[in-house]
Structure formats: C-alpha cells, structure tokens
Amino acid sequence: MPQAATPVDREQVGAGDNGHKVGFDALLEGAQGLQATIRELLAKTGLLIAGMKAHHRSTRAMRDAVASLRQLGQLQQLEV
C-alpha cells in the first residue's frame, strides 16, 4: 500500500549552497526578489526598445530629408 505523503516542514525545505537546509520562507523571499528583478528588467527593456524605435524613425526621416535635398539639388543643376 502506498505511503501517505508527509507534510513539508516549512522551516527546512531545500539544501542551500553550504549544504544546510534553507527555510521555505527564505526560498519564497528569494523567488519574490527574482520576480521583482525580472519585472524591472522587462520595464527597462521596454524603454530601450521604445528608444530604439524612435531613433530608427528619426534616422529614417533624416535619410529621406537628405535624399529629397539631394534630388532638389540635381533638379536645380538641370535648370541652370
């Protein structure tokens, strides 16, 4: 007959770096800290992507403006 699962001791869940047991609360705190770090990184990534898109639009507009000016210069040379 299978044995019933024993309740988990919330004070001693996993092994830490030094082989000592780490409490559940410490593991939960670590997971929450990691979650906060990931959220911060996602927010920073979003800002970087938005900045890169804005830079790309600006660069494209400048390139188009320079091309238009060059085309105007060529048209003026033809008229002279």
Order of alpha helices (4+ residues) and beta strands (2+ residues): beta-beta-alpha
